[in-house]
Amino acid sequence: MSNDEMQKLLERVHQGITFFDYNGSKVPCIILSEQRIEEIMRSVGEKPISVDTNLNILQDGLGHVFVEVTFTFSLGGTTETILVNANKSMGFFESLAKTSMLALSSPNPGSGNKNIFMIQLPKPEKAVNALEIIKKGL
């Protein structure tokens, strides 16, 4: 990976990575803008939906690992893609593998957690496998 390619990846890295306490479990959480969370909530409403979550692991063989996380919602034609620097956010992937859950949140979720969207991964083993690949890449 050239320096230019590395710089482009670093510029795309999402900064809003944190954790959300859900019934005593530390769930990885991606902070999106208030506007984007509202768009997602409006597009899916309160209908039952599925969210296809893909983890595309990018590595250079020199210990730099990035993960492109793509969410495709079954309703509303909504897709969200973020890039996570696995070197700096290993806890995010460890928690994802442990809980098989992920939260999308606005910067200010407010009372009642109205702007937190929880996603349950249907195939927990994929998060575990991704964590193993990430660890090997580091």
Secondary structure, 3 states (H helix, E strand, C coil): CCHHHHHHHHHHECCCEEEEEECCEEEEEEECCHHHHHHHHHHHCCCCCCEEEEEEEEECCCCCEEEEEEEEECCCCCEEEEEEECCCCHHHHHHHHHHCEEEEECCCCCHHHCCEEEEECCCHHHHHHHHHHHHHHC
